[in-house]
Amino acid sequence: MTHGHEVLEMMFGNSYSSREELVSAIVAKFGADEKFCTCSRENMTADELVSFLESKGKFMSAGENGFTADRQKMCGHHEK
């Protein structure tokens, strides 16, 4: 199971024009069958993870390029 922080780290320096583009990038990197967890939830699909992260305000605008992860909204207790 992959932690959502790995997805947020993947997003830094990249922008996504839609949530569908982000889900596709997650699937391409981690695999279609991968499940994801966060500090408070487990066993999510890539689509469920994106919805969860979005609901927690983890994304920010990247201007005309869409959106990216907001590093300031990432909790610090899972850092490598």
All heavy atoms as a GROMACS GRO file, in nm:
protein
  620
    1MET      N    1   0.086  -0.117   0.000
    1MET     CA    2   0.000   0.000   0.000
    1MET      C    3   0.091   0.123   0.000
    1MET      O    4   0.185   0.132   0.076
    1MET     CB    5  -0.091  -0.003   0.122
    1MET     CG    6  -0.205   0.092   0.110
    1MET     SD    7  -0.334   0.078   0.236
    1MET     CE    8  -0.380  -0.093   0.226
    2THR      N    9   0.059   0.218  -0.085
    2THR     CA   10   0.138   0.340  -0.100
    2THR      C   11   0.075   0.454  -0.021
    2THR      O   12  -0.046   0.475  -0.028
    2THR     CB   13   0.147   0.380  -0.250
    2THR    OG1   14   0.208   0.273  -0.322
    2THR    CG2   15   0.226   0.507  -0.269
    3HIS      N   16   0.157   0.527   0.053
    3HIS     CA   17   0.106   0.639   0.132
    3HIS      C   18   0.079   0.758   0.040
    3HIS      O   19   0.153   0.782  -0.056
    3HIS     CB   20   0.206   0.678   0.240
    3HIS     CG   21   0.144   0.760   0.348
    3HIS    ND1   22   0.117   0.895   0.333
    3HIS    CD2   23   0.100   0.726   0.471
    3HIS    CE1   24   0.060   0.940   0.443
    3HIS    NE2   25   0.049   0.840   0.529
    4GLY      N   26  -0.026   0.831   0.069
    4GLY     CA   27  -0.063   0.948  -0.008
    4GLY      C   28   0.047   1.052  -0.018
    4GLY      O   29   0.053   1.129  -0.115
    5HIS      N   30   0.138   1.055   0.079
    5HIS     CA   31   0.248   1.150   0.073
    5HIS      C   32   0.338   1.123  -0.047
    5HIS      O   33   0.397   1.217  -0.102
    5HIS     CB   34   0.331   1.144   0.202
    5HIS     CG   35   0.264   1.211   0.316
    5HIS    ND1   36   0.332   1.250   0.428
    5HIS    CD2   37   0.135   1.247   0.337
    5HIS    CE1   38   0.248   1.306   0.512
    5HIS    NE2   39   0.128   1.304   0.460
    6GLU      N   40   0.349   0.997  -0.088
    6GLU     CA   41   0.428   0.966  -0.208
    6GLU      C   42   0.364   1.027  -0.332
    6GLU      O   43   0.434   1.072  -0.423
    6GLU     CB   44   0.446   0.815  -0.222
    6GLU     CG   45   0.536   0.756  -0.116
    6GLU     CD   46   0.566   0.610  -0.139
    6GLU    OE1   47   0.608   0.574  -0.251
    6GLU    OE2   48   0.546   0.532  -0.044
    7VAL      N   49   0.233   1.031  -0.335
    7VAL     CA   50   0.162   1.094  -0.447
    7VAL      C   51   0.184   1.245  -0.442
    7VAL      O   52   0.212   1.307  -0.545
    7VAL     CB   53   0.012   1.059  -0.444
    7VAL    CG1   54  -0.065   1.139  -0.547
    7VAL    CG2   55  -0.007   0.909  -0.467
    8LEU      N   56   0.174   1.305  -0.324
    8LEU     CA   57   0.198   1.448  -0.313
    8LEU      C   58   0.341   1.482  -0.354
    8LEU      O   59   0.363   1.580  -0.425
    8LEU     CB   60   0.170   1.496  -0.170
    8LEU     CG   61   0.024   1.490  -0.126
    8LEU    CD1   62   0.012   1.524   0.023
    8LEU    CD2   63  -0.062   1.583  -0.208
    9GLU      N   64   0.437   1.403  -0.313
    9GLU     CA   65   0.577   1.425  -0.354
    9GLU      C   66   0.591   1.416  -0.506
    9GLU      O   67   0.664   1.494  -0.566
    9GLU     CB   68   0.669   1.323  -0.287
    9GLU     CG   69   0.689   1.345  -0.139
    9GLU     CD   70   0.773   1.467  -0.105
    9GLU    OE1   71   0.851   1.514  -0.190
    9GLU    OE2   72   0.759   1.516   0.009
   10MET      N   73   0.520   1.320  -0.568
   10MET     CA   74   0.522   1.306  -0.713
   10MET      C   75   0.469   1.432  -0.781
   10MET      O   76   0.515   1.470  -0.888
   10MET     CB   77   0.436   1.185  -0.752
   10MET     CG   78   0.416   1.166  -0.901
   10MET     SD   79   0.280   1.051  -0.938
   10MET     CE   80   0.141   1.163  -0.939
   11MET      N   81   0.374   1.499  -0.716
   11MET     CA   82   0.310   1.615  -0.775
   11MET      C   83   0.398   1.740  -0.770
   11MET      O   84   0.384   1.827  -0.856
   11MET     CB   85   0.179   1.645  -0.702
   11MET     CG   86   0.072   1.540  -0.725
   11MET     SD   87  -0.078   1.578  -0.631
   11MET     CE   88  -0.137   1.725  -0.718
   12PHE      N   89   0.488   1.752  -0.671
   12PHE     CA   90   0.569   1.873  -0.658
   12PHE      C   91   0.653   1.893  -0.784
   12PHE      O   92   0.719   1.803  -0.832
   12PHE     CB   93   0.659   1.866  -0.535
   12PHE     CG   94   0.582   1.864  -0.405
   12PHE    CD1   95   0.613   1.773  -0.307
   12PHE    CD2   96   0.478   1.952  -0.382
   12PHE    CE1   97   0.542   1.769  -0.188
   12PHE    CE2   98   0.406   1.949  -0.263
   12PHE     CZ   99   0.439   1.857  -0.167
   13GLY      N  100   0.647   2.013  -0.837
   13GLY     CA  101   0.720   2.044  -0.959
   13GLY      C  102   0.643   2.010  -1.086
   13GLY      O  103   0.689   2.036  -1.196
   14ASN      N  104   0.526   1.950  -1.070
   14ASN     CA  105   0.441   1.915  -1.184
   14ASN      C  106   0.304   1.980  -1.163
   14ASN      O  107   0.265   2.009  -1.051
   14ASN     CB  108   0.422   1.763  -1.194
   14ASN     CG  109   0.552   1.692  -1.219
   14ASN    OD1  110   0.618   1.718  -1.318
   14ASN    ND2  111   0.591   1.605  -1.128
   15SER      N  112   0.232   2.000  -1.271
   15SER     CA  113   0.095   2.050  -1.260
   15SER      C  114   0.005   1.960  -1.344
   15SER      O  115   0.049   1.894  -1.437
   15SER     CB  116   0.084   2.196  -1.304
   15SER     OG  117   0.120   2.209  -1.439
   16TYR      N  118  -0.121   1.959  -1.307
   16TYR     CA  119  -0.220   1.872  -1.370
   16TYR      C  120  -0.340   1.956  -1.409
   16TYR      O  121  -0.390   2.035  -1.329
   16TYR     CB  122  -0.259   1.759  -1.274
   16TYR     CG  123  -0.137   1.680  -1.234
   16TYR    CD1  124  -0.060   1.718  -1.124
   16TYR    CD2  125  -0.093   1.573  -1.310
   16TYR    CE1  126   0.056   1.650  -1.090
   16TYR    CE2  127   0.023   1.504  -1.276
   16TYR     CZ  128   0.096   1.543  -1.167
   16TYR     OH  129   0.212   1.475  -1.134
   17SER      N  130  -0.386   1.939  -1.532
   17SER     CA  131  -0.495   2.022  -1.582
   17SER      C  132  -0.631   1.976  -1.534
   17SER      O  133  -0.727   2.052  -1.538
   17SER     CB  134  -0.493   2.026  -1.735
   17SER     OG  135  -0.511   1.896  -1.787
   18SER      N  136  -0.639   1.852  -1.485
   18SER     CA  137  -0.767   1.798  -1.436
   18SER      C  138  -0.739   1.687  -1.336
   18SER      O  139  -0.629   1.631  -1.330
   18SER     CB  140  -0.851   1.743  -1.552
   18SER     OG  141  -0.788   1.628  -1.607
   19ARG      N  142  -0.841   1.654  -1.259
   19ARG     CA  143  -0.825   1.543  -1.164
   19ARG      C  144  -0.806   1.412  -1.240
   19ARG      O  145  -0.734   1.324  -1.195
   19ARG     CB  146  -0.941   1.537  -1.066
   19ARG     CG  147  -1.074   1.495  -1.122
   19ARG     CD  148  -1.187   1.489  -1.021
   19ARG     NE  149  -1.157   1.429  -0.894
   19ARG     CZ  150  -1.148   1.298  -0.873
   19ARG    NH1  151  -1.167   1.214  -0.972
   19ARG    NH2  152  -1.121   1.251  -0.753
   20GLU      N  153  -0.867   1.400  -1.359
   20GLU     CA  154  -0.851   1.280  -1.441
   20GLU      C  155  -0.706   1.263  -1.485
   20GLU      O  156  -0.653   1.153  -1.487
   20GLU     CB  157  -0.944   1.284  -1.562
   20GLU     CG  158  -1.091   1.273  -1.529
   20GLU     CD  159  -1.155   1.402  -1.478
   20GLU    OE1  160  -1.096   1.512  -1.494
   20GLU    OE2  161  -1.264   1.393  -1.419
   21GLU      N  162  -0.641   1.376  -1.520
   21GLU     CA  163  -0.500   1.370  -1.559
   21GLU      C  164  -0.414   1.325  -1.440
   21GLU      O  165  -0.322   1.245  -1.455
   21GLU     CB  166  -0.453   1.507  -1.608
   21GLU     CG  167  -0.308   1.506  -1.654
   21GLU     CD  168  -0.258   1.641  -1.699
   21GLU    OE1  169  -0.330   1.741  -1.690
   21GLU    OE2  170  -0.141   1.645  -1.743
   22LEU      N  171  -0.446   1.374  -1.320
   22LEU     CA  172  -0.372   1.334  -1.200
   22LEU      C  173  -0.394   1.185  -1.172
   22LEU      O  174  -0.298   1.113  -1.146
   22LEU     CB  175  -0.413   1.418  -1.080
   22LEU     CG  176  -0.352   1.375  -0.946
   22LEU    CD1  177  -0.199   1.373  -0.952
   22LEU    CD2  178  -0.402   1.466  -0.834
   23VAL      N  179  -0.517   1.138  -1.178
   23VAL     CA  180  -0.544   0.996  -1.155
   23VAL      C  181  -0.466   0.911  -1.255
   23VAL      O  182  -0.404   0.810  -1.218
   23VAL     CB  183  -0.696   0.965  -1.161
   23VAL    CG1  184  -0.722   0.815  -1.162
   23VAL    CG2  185  -0.769   1.031  -1.044
   24SER      N  186  -0.465   0.950  -1.381
   24SER     CA  187  -0.390   0.876  -1.484
   24SER      C  188  -0.240   0.873  -1.453
   24SER      O  189  -0.175   0.770  -1.470
   24SER     CB  190  -0.412   0.937  -1.622
   24SER     OG  191  -0.545   0.919  -1.662
   25ALA      N  192  -0.186   0.985  -1.405
   25ALA     CA  193  -0.044   0.990  -1.370
   25ALA      C  194  -0.014   0.899  -1.251
   25ALA      O  195   0.090   0.832  -1.247
   25ALA     CB  196  -0.003   1.134  -1.338
   26ILE      N  197  -0.104   0.895  -1.154
   26ILE     CA  198  -0.086   0.807  -1.037
   26ILE      C  199  -0.087   0.662  -1.081
   26ILE      O  200  -0.001   0.583  -1.041
   26ILE     CB  201  -0.195   0.834  -0.932
   26ILE    CG1  202  -0.180   0.975  -0.874
   26ILE    CG2  203  -0.191   0.728  -0.821
   26ILE    CD1  204  -0.298   1.022  -0.790
   27VAL      N  205  -0.184   0.625  -1.165
   27VAL     CA  206  -0.194   0.488  -1.214
   27VAL      C  207  -0.070   0.450  -1.295
   27VAL      O  208  -0.015   0.340  -1.280
   27VAL     CB  209  -0.324   0.468  -1.295
   27VAL    CG1  210  -0.324   0.336  -1.369
   27VAL    CG2  211  -0.445   0.477  -1.203
   28ALA      N  212  -0.022   0.543  -1.377
   28ALA     CA  213   0.097   0.516  -1.457
   28ALA      C  214   0.219   0.492  -1.369
   28ALA      O  215   0.302   0.405  -1.398
   28ALA     CB  216   0.124   0.632  -1.554
   29LYS      N  217   0.231   0.566  -1.261
   29LYS     CA  218   0.348   0.554  -1.173
   29LYS      C  219   0.338   0.435  -1.078
   29LYS      O  220   0.435   0.362  -1.058
   29LYS     CB  221   0.368   0.682  -1.092
   29LYS     CG  222   0.489   0.674  -0.999
   29LYS     CD  223   0.521   0.806  -0.936
   29LYS     CE  224   0.635   0.794  -0.838
   29LYS     NZ  225   0.765   0.812  -0.897
   30PHE      N  226   0.221   0.413  -1.018
   30PHE     CA  227   0.209   0.314  -0.911
   30PHE      C  228   0.136   0.186  -0.952
   30PHE      O  229   0.140   0.088  -0.878
   30PHE     CB  230   0.138   0.376  -0.790
   30PHE     CG  231   0.214   0.492  -0.730
   30PHE    CD1  232   0.176   0.622  -0.755
   30PHE    CD2  233   0.325   0.471  -0.649
   30PHE    CE1  234   0.246   0.730  -0.701
   30PHE    CE2  235   0.396   0.577  -0.594
   30PHE     CZ  236   0.356   0.707  -0.621
   31GLY      N  237   0.068   0.188  -1.066
   31GLY     CA  238  -0.003   0.069  -1.113
   31GLY      C  239  -0.152   0.078  -1.087
   31GLY      O  240  -0.196   0.137  -0.989
   32ALA      N  241  -0.228   0.016  -1.175
   32ALA     CA  242  -0.374   0.022  -1.169
   32ALA      C  243  -0.432  -0.048  -1.047
   32ALA      O  244  -0.540  -0.012  -1.000
   32ALA     CB  245  -0.435  -0.037  -1.296
   33ASP      N  246  -0.362  -0.147  -0.995
   33ASP     CA  247  -0.414  -0.223  -0.881
   33ASP      C  248  -0.364  -0.174  -0.746
   33ASP      O  249  -0.402  -0.229  -0.643
   33ASP     CB  250  -0.379  -0.371  -0.898
   33ASP     CG  251  -0.447  -0.432  -1.019
   33ASP    OD1  252  -0.560  -0.391  -1.051
   33ASP    OD2  253  -0.386  -0.520  -1.083
   34GLU      N  254  -0.279  -0.072  -0.746
   34GLU     CA  255  -0.223  -0.022  -0.619
   34GLU      C  256  -0.332   0.040  -0.534
   34GLU      O  257  -0.424   0.105  -0.584
   34GLU     CB  258  -0.113   0.081  -0.646
   34GLU     CG  259  -0.045   0.132  -0.522
   34GLU     CD  260   0.028   0.025  -0.444
   34GLU    OE1  261   0.074  -0.075  -0.505
   34GLU    OE2  262   0.041   0.040  -0.323
   35LYS      N  263  -0.323   0.018  -0.404
   35LYS     CA  264  -0.412   0.081  -0.306
   35LYS      C  265  -0.331   0.184  -0.230
   35LYS      O  266  -0.210   0.173  -0.215
   35LYS     CB  267  -0.471  -0.022  -0.210
   35LYS     CG  268  -0.562  -0.122  -0.277
   35LYS     CD  269  -0.687  -0.054  -0.329
   35LYS     CE  270  -0.782  -0.155  -0.390
   35LYS     NZ  271  -0.904  -0.094  -0.438
   36PHE      N  272  -0.400   0.285  -0.178
   36PHE     CA  273  -0.335   0.398  -0.113
   36PHE      C  274  -0.390   0.419   0.027
   36PHE      O  275  -0.505   0.386   0.055
   36PHE     CB  276  -0.355   0.525  -0.197
   36PHE     CG  277  -0.297   0.512  -0.335
   36PHE    CD1  278  -0.373   0.461  -0.439
   36PHE    CD2  279  -0.166   0.547  -0.359
   36PHE    CE1  280  -0.319   0.446  -0.566
   36PHE    CE2  281  -0.111   0.531  -0.486
   36PHE     CZ  282  -0.188   0.481  -0.589
   37CYS      N  283  -0.305   0.474   0.112
   37CYS     CA  284  -0.346   0.506   0.248
   37CYS      C  285  -0.300   0.647   0.280
   37CYS      O  286  -0.216   0.705   0.211
   37CYS     CB  287  -0.287   0.407   0.348
   37CYS     SG  288  -0.106   0.408   0.355
   38THR      N  289  -0.358   0.703   0.385
   38THR     CA  290  -0.314   0.833   0.438
   38THR      C  291  -0.302   0.814   0.589
   38THR      O  292  -0.317   0.704   0.640
   38THR     CB  293  -0.417   0.944   0.407
   38THR    OG1  294  -0.539   0.915   0.476
   38THR    CG2  295  -0.442   0.957   0.258
   39CYS      N  296  -0.278   0.923   0.657
   39CYS     CA  297  -0.267   0.914   0.803
   39CYS      C  298  -0.400   0.877   0.868
   39CYS      O  299  -0.403   0.833   0.982
   39CYS     CB  300  -0.216   1.046   0.858
   39CYS     SG  301  -0.052   1.088   0.794
   40SER      N  302  -0.510   0.891   0.793
   40SER     CA  303  -0.642   0.864   0.853
   40SER      C  304  -0.730   0.766   0.774
   40SER      O  305  -0.836   0.728   0.824
   40SER     CB  306  -0.719   0.995   0.871
   40SER     OG  307  -0.743   1.056   0.746
   41ARG      N  308  -0.687   0.724   0.655
   41ARG     CA  309  -0.768   0.631   0.575
   41ARG      C  310  -0.679   0.529   0.507
   41ARG      O  311  -0.562   0.555   0.483
   41ARG     CB  312  -0.847   0.707   0.468
   41ARG     CG  313  -0.955   0.793   0.530
   41ARG     CD  314  -1.058   0.841   0.434
   41ARG     NE  315  -1.119   0.735   0.356
   41ARG     CZ  316  -1.184   0.757   0.242
   41ARG    NH1  317  -1.194   0.879   0.194
   41ARG    NH2  318  -1.238   0.660   0.176
   42GLU      N  319  -0.739   0.413   0.475
   42GLU     CA  320  -0.665   0.307   0.408
   42GLU      C  321  -0.746   0.248   0.293
   42GLU      O  322  -0.866   0.270   0.284
   42GLU     CB  323  -0.633   0.193   0.507
   42GLU     CG  324  -0.537   0.231   0.616
   42GLU     CD  325  -0.503   0.113   0.705
   42GLU    OE1  326  -0.568   0.008   0.696
   42GLU    OE2  327  -0.409   0.128   0.786
   43ASN      N  328  -0.676   0.172   0.208
   43ASN     CA  329  -0.738   0.090   0.104
   43ASN      C  330  -0.816   0.171   0.001
   43ASN      O  331  -0.924   0.131  -0.041
   43ASN     CB  332  -0.826  -0.018   0.168
   43ASN     CG  333  -0.841  -0.138   0.078
   43ASN    OD1  334  -0.751  -0.171   0.002
   43ASN    ND2  335  -0.955  -0.204   0.086
   44MET      N  336  -0.760   0.285  -0.042
   44MET     CA  337  -0.826   0.370  -0.141
   44MET      C  338  -0.768   0.343  -0.280
   44MET      O  339  -0.651   0.311  -0.294
   44MET     CB  340  -0.804   0.518  -0.108
   44MET     CG  341  -0.874   0.565   0.016
   44MET     SD  342  -0.846   0.742   0.047
   44MET     CE  343  -0.681   0.737   0.120
   45THR      N  344  -0.852   0.359  -0.381
   45THR     CA  345  -0.805   0.357  -0.518
   45THR      C  346  -0.740   0.492  -0.548
   45THR      O  347  -0.753   0.587  -0.468
   45THR     CB  348  -0.922   0.335  -0.616
   45THR    OG1  349  -1.010   0.449  -0.606
   45THR    CG2  350  -0.997   0.206  -0.587
   46ALA      N  351  -0.677   0.505  -0.663
   46ALA     CA  352  -0.617   0.633  -0.702
   46ALA      C  353  -0.725   0.741  -0.709
   46ALA      O  354  -0.705   0.853  -0.661
   46ALA     CB  355  -0.545   0.619  -0.836
   47ASP      N  356  -0.840   0.710  -0.766
   47ASP     CA  357  -0.948   0.807  -0.777
   47ASP      C  358  -0.999   0.848  -0.638
   47ASP      O  359  -1.022   0.967  -0.613
   47ASP     CB  360  -1.062   0.748  -0.860
   47ASP     CG  361  -1.168   0.851  -0.893
   47ASP    OD1  362  -1.134   0.951  -0.960
   47ASP    OD2  363  -1.282   0.834  -0.848
   48GLU      N  364  -1.014   0.753  -0.548
   48GLU     CA  365  -1.059   0.783  -0.412
   48GLU      C  366  -0.955   0.869  -0.339
   48GLU      O  367  -0.991   0.961  -0.265
   48GLU     CB  368  -1.086   0.655  -0.335
   48GLU     CG  369  -1.207   0.579  -0.384
   48GLU     CD  370  -1.218   0.439  -0.328
   48GLU    OE1  371  -1.115   0.377  -0.291
   48GLU    OE2  372  -1.333   0.389  -0.322
   49LEU      N  373  -0.827   0.838  -0.360
   49LEU     CA  374  -0.721   0.917  -0.297
   49LEU      C  375  -0.726   1.062  -0.344
   49LEU      O  376  -0.717   1.155  -0.263
   49LEU     CB  377  -0.584   0.857  -0.325
   49LEU     CG  378  -0.466   0.940  -0.270
   49LEU    CD1  379  -0.467   0.940  -0.117
   49LEU    CD2  380  -0.336   0.887  -0.325
   50VAL      N  381  -0.740   1.084  -0.474
   50VAL     CA  382  -0.746   1.221  -0.526
   50VAL      C  383  -0.866   1.294  -0.466
   50VAL      O  384  -0.854   1.410  -0.424
   50VAL     CB  385  -0.750   1.221  -0.681
   50VAL    CG1  386  -0.781   1.360  -0.734
   50VAL    CG2  387  -0.618   1.170  -0.737
   51SER      N  388  -0.980   1.230  -0.458
   51SER     CA  389  -1.097   1.293  -0.396
   51SER      C  390  -1.070   1.328  -0.250
   51SER      O  391  -1.105   1.437  -0.203
   51SER     CB  392  -1.218   1.200  -0.405
   51SER     OG  393  -1.260   1.186  -0.538
   52PHE      N  394  -1.007   1.236  -0.179
   52PHE     CA  395  -0.975   1.258  -0.038
   52PHE      C  396  -0.879   1.376  -0.022
   52PHE      O  397  -0.902   1.467   0.059
   52PHE     CB  398  -0.916   1.132   0.024
   52PHE     CG  399  -0.873   1.150   0.166
   52PHE    CD1  400  -0.966   1.148   0.269
   52PHE    CD2  401  -0.741   1.170   0.198
   52PHE    CE1  402  -0.927   1.166   0.401
   52PHE    CE2  403  -0.700   1.188   0.330
   52PHE     CZ  404  -0.794   1.187   0.431
   53LEU      N  405  -0.770   1.376  -0.099
   53LEU     CA  406  -0.671   1.484  -0.090
   53LEU      C  407  -0.734   1.618  -0.127
   53LEU      O  408  -0.707   1.720  -0.063
   53LEU     CB  409  -0.550   1.454  -0.179
   53LEU     CG  410  -0.465   1.334  -0.139
   53LEU    CD1  411  -0.359   1.307  -0.245
   53LEU    CD2  412  -0.403   1.352  -0.002
   54GLU      N  413  -0.818   1.616  -0.227
   54GLU     CA  414  -0.888   1.739  -0.268
   54GLU      C  415  -0.977   1.791  -0.155
   54GLU      O  416  -0.977   1.910  -0.125
   54GLU     CB  417  -0.970   1.711  -0.393
   54GLU     CG  418  -1.034   1.830  -0.454
   54GLU     CD  419  -1.105   1.796  -0.584
   54GLU    OE1  420  -1.165   1.688  -0.595
   54GLU    OE2  421  -1.099   1.880  -0.676
   55SER      N  422  -1.048   1.700  -0.090
   55SER     CA  423  -1.138   1.740   0.019
   55SER      C  424  -1.062   1.796   0.139
   55SER      O  425  -1.116   1.874   0.217
   55SER     CB  426  -1.226   1.622   0.063
   55SER     OG  427  -1.152   1.530   0.142
   56LYS      N  428  -0.936   1.758   0.152
   56LYS     CA  429  -0.852   1.806   0.263
   56LYS      C  430  -0.773   1.932   0.226
   56LYS      O  431  -0.690   1.978   0.303
   56LYS     CB  432  -0.754   1.696   0.307
   56LYS     CG  433  -0.822   1.575   0.367
   56LYS     CD  434  -0.890   1.613   0.496
   56LYS     CE  435  -0.947   1.492   0.567
   56LYS     NZ  436  -1.013   1.530   0.691
   57GLY      N  437  -0.796   1.985   0.106
   57GLY     CA  438  -0.730   2.108   0.064
   57GLY      C  439  -0.582   2.093   0.036
   57GLY      O  440  -0.505   2.188   0.054
   58LYS      N  441  -0.539   1.977  -0.010
   58LYS     CA  442  -0.397   1.951  -0.033
   58LYS      C  443  -0.346   2.003  -0.167
   58LYS      O  444  -0.227   1.996  -0.193
   58LYS     CB  445  -0.368   1.800  -0.025
   58LYS     CG  446  -0.405   1.736   0.107
   58LYS     CD  447  -0.318   1.784   0.220
   58LYS     CE  448  -0.351   1.708   0.348
   58LYS     NZ  449  -0.264   1.747   0.458
   59PHE      N  450  -0.434   2.054  -0.252
   59PHE     CA  451  -0.395   2.104  -0.383
   59PHE      C  452  -0.400   2.256  -0.386
   59PHE      O  453  -0.474   2.318  -0.310
   59PHE     CB  454  -0.487   2.049  -0.492
   59PHE     CG  455  -0.493   1.899  -0.497
   59PHE    CD1  456  -0.611   1.835  -0.530
   59PHE    CD2  457  -0.383   1.821  -0.470
   59PHE    CE1  458  -0.619   1.697  -0.537
   59PHE    CE2  459  -0.388   1.682  -0.475
   59PHE     CZ  460  -0.507   1.620  -0.510
   60MET      N  461  -0.322   2.316  -0.476
   60MET     CA  462  -0.327   2.460  -0.496
   60MET      C  463  -0.319   2.489  -0.644
   60MET      O  464  -0.271   2.407  -0.722
   60MET     CB  465  -0.213   2.529  -0.421
   60MET     CG  466  -0.076   2.496  -0.471
   60MET     SD  467   0.047   2.581  -0.369
   60MET     CE  468   0.182   2.588  -0.485
   61SER      N  469  -0.363   2.606  -0.680
   61SER     CA  470  -0.362   2.647  -0.821
   61SER      C  471  -0.219   2.658  -0.872
   61SER      O  472  -0.128   2.701  -0.800
   61SER     CB  473  -0.432   2.781  -0.836
   61SER     OG  474  -0.418   2.828  -0.967
   62ALA      N  475  -0.200   2.618  -0.995
   62ALA     CA  476  -0.073   2.638  -1.065
   62ALA      C  477  -0.096   2.736  -1.180
   62ALA      O  478  -0.036   2.725  -1.285
   62ALA     CB  479  -0.017   2.505  -1.114
   63GLY      N  480  -0.190   2.828  -1.160
   63GLY     CA  481  -0.222   2.928  -1.261
   63GLY      C  482  -0.290   2.865  -1.381
   63GLY      O  483  -0.376   2.777  -1.366
   64GLU      N  484  -0.249   2.905  -1.499
   64GLU     CA  485  -0.309   2.852  -1.622
   64GLU      C  486  -0.276   2.705  -1.644
   64GLU      O  487  -0.338   2.640  -1.727
   64GLU     CB  488  -0.262   2.934  -1.742
   64GLU     CG  489  -0.313   3.076  -1.741
   64GLU     CD  490  -0.263   3.156  -1.859
   64GLU    OE1  491  -0.205   3.098  -1.953
   64GLU    OE2  492  -0.283   3.279  -1.858
   65ASN      N  493  -0.179   2.653  -1.570
   65ASN     CA  494  -0.137   2.514  -1.587
   65ASN      C  495  -0.222   2.415  -1.508
   65ASN      O  496  -0.196   2.296  -1.512
   65ASN     CB  497   0.010   2.499  -1.547
   65ASN     CG  498   0.101   2.579  -1.636
   65ASN    OD1  499   0.079   2.588  -1.756
   65ASN    ND2  500   0.201   2.639  -1.577
   66GLY      N  501  -0.319   2.462  -1.432
   66GLY     CA  502  -0.405   2.370  -1.356
   66GLY      C  503  -0.376   2.378  -1.208
   66GLY      O  504  -0.384   2.483  -1.148
   67PHE      N  505  -0.336   2.265  -1.148
   67PHE     CA  506  -0.312   2.261  -1.004
   67PHE      C  507  -0.195   2.170  -0.973
   67PHE      O  508  -0.152   2.089  -1.056
   67PHE     CB  509  -0.438   2.215  -0.929
   67PHE     CG  510  -0.477   2.072  -0.959
   67PHE    CD1  511  -0.437   1.969  -0.875
   67PHE    CD2  512  -0.554   2.040  -1.069
   67PHE    CE1  513  -0.473   1.838  -0.902
   67PHE    CE2  514  -0.590   1.909  -1.098
   67PHE     CZ  515  -0.549   1.808  -1.014
   68THR      N  516  -0.145   2.182  -0.852
   68THR     CA  517  -0.035   2.100  -0.803
   68THR      C  518  -0.056   2.077  -0.654
   68THR      O  519  -0.156   2.123  -0.597
   68THR     CB  520   0.102   2.167  -0.832
   68THR    OG1  521   0.206   2.074  -0.803
   68THR    CG2  522   0.122   2.294  -0.754
   69ALA      N  523   0.036   2.009  -0.588
   69ALA     CA  524   0.026   1.986  -0.445
   69ALA      C  525   0.074   2.109  -0.369
   69ALA      O  526   0.166   2.178  -0.412
   69ALA     CB  527   0.111   1.866  -0.405
   70ASP      N  528   0.011   2.135  -0.257
   70ASP     CA  529   0.049   2.246  -0.171
   70ASP      C  530   0.138   2.192  -0.060
   70ASP      O  531   0.091   2.129   0.034
   70ASP     CB  532  -0.076   2.311  -0.112
   70ASP     CG  533  -0.047   2.439  -0.035
   70ASP    OD1  534   0.072   2.463   0.000
   70ASP    OD2  535  -0.142   2.513  -0.007
   71ARG      N  536   0.268   2.214  -0.072
   71ARG     CA  537   0.365   2.160   0.024
   71ARG      C  538   0.335   2.208   0.166
   71ARG      O  539   0.358   2.135   0.263
   71ARG     CB  540   0.507   2.200  -0.016
   71ARG     CG  541   0.612   2.129   0.066
   71ARG     CD  542   0.752   2.158   0.020
   71ARG     NE  543   0.786   2.111  -0.112
   71ARG     CZ  544   0.827   1.986  -0.139
   71ARG    NH1  545   0.834   1.898  -0.044
   71ARG    NH2  546   0.858   1.952  -0.262
   72GLN      N  547   0.283   2.327   0.182
   72GLN     CA  548   0.252   2.380   0.316
   72GLN      C  549   0.138   2.307   0.384
   72GLN      O  550   0.123   2.316   0.505
   72GLN     CB  551   0.221   2.529   0.307
   72GLN     CG  552   0.342   2.610   0.264
   72GLN     CD  553   0.310   2.757   0.255
   72GLN    OE1  554   0.196   2.800   0.271
   72GLN    NE2  555   0.412   2.836   0.229
   73LYS      N  556   0.059   2.232   0.307
   73LYS     CA  557  -0.053   2.160   0.366
   73LYS      C  558  -0.024   2.011   0.385
   73LYS      O  559  -0.112   1.932   0.411
   73LYS     CB  560  -0.177   2.177   0.279
   73LYS     CG  561  -0.217   2.322   0.270
   73LYS     CD  562  -0.362   2.340   0.280
   73LYS     CE  563  -0.395   2.488   0.280
   73LYS     NZ  564  -0.516   2.518   0.212
   74MET      N  565   0.103   1.975   0.375
   74MET     CA  566   0.143   1.836   0.394
   74MET      C  567   0.186   1.820   0.540
   74MET      O  568   0.271   1.895   0.589
   74MET     CB  569   0.259   1.803   0.300
   74MET     CG  570   0.292   1.659   0.295
   74MET     SD  571   0.409   1.635   0.156
   74MET     CE  572   0.473   1.477   0.198
   75CYS      N  573   0.127   1.725   0.610
   75CYS     CA  574   0.166   1.705   0.749
   75CYS      C  575   0.311   1.656   0.754
   75CYS      O  576   0.359   1.593   0.662
   75CYS     CB  577   0.072   1.608   0.819
   75CYS     SG  578   0.068   1.442   0.753
   76GLY      N  579   0.381   1.685   0.861
   76GLY     CA  580   0.523   1.657   0.870
   76GLY      C  581   0.560   1.526   0.936
   76GLY      O  582   0.676   1.490   0.940
   77HIS      N  583   0.464   1.451   0.986
   77HIS     CA  584   0.501   1.332   1.062
   77HIS      C  585   0.527   1.209   0.976
   77HIS      O  586   0.560   1.104   1.028
   77HIS     CB  587   0.395   1.300   1.169
   77HIS     CG  588   0.259   1.274   1.115
   77HIS    ND1  589   0.164   1.371   1.106
   77HIS    CD2  590   0.201   1.162   1.068
   77HIS    CE1  591   0.054   1.320   1.055
   77HIS    NE2  592   0.075   1.194   1.030
   78HIS      N  593   0.520   1.223   0.845
   78HIS     CA  594   0.548   1.109   0.756
   78HIS      C  595   0.672   1.133   0.672
   78HIS      O  596   0.699   1.060   0.578
   78HIS     CB  597   0.427   1.078   0.668
   78HIS     CG  598   0.440   0.952   0.590
   78HIS    ND1  599   0.435   0.829   0.649
   78HIS    CD2  600   0.460   0.930   0.459
   78HIS    CE1  601   0.451   0.736   0.555
   78HIS    NE2  602   0.466   0.795   0.440
   79GLU      N  603   0.748   1.236   0.702
   79GLU     CA  604   0.865   1.269   0.621
   79GLU      C  605   0.969   1.159   0.626
   79GLU      O  606   0.987   1.096   0.729
   79GLU     CB  607   0.925   1.402   0.667
   79GLU     CG  608   0.835   1.518   0.637
   79GLU     CD  609   0.893   1.650   0.681
   79GLU    OE1  610   1.010   1.652   0.724
   79GLU    OE2  611   0.821   1.750   0.674
   80LYS      N  612   1.038   1.143   0.511
   80LYS     CA  613   1.140   1.039   0.501
   80LYS      C  614   1.270   1.086   0.561
   80LYS      O  615   1.301   1.199   0.566
   80LYS     CB  616   1.160   1.002   0.356
   80LYS     CG  617   1.037   0.937   0.298
   80LYS     CD  618   1.059   0.907   0.152
   80LYS     CE  619   0.932   0.850   0.094
   80LYS     NZ  620   0.940   0.824  -0.045
   0.00000   0.00000   0.00000
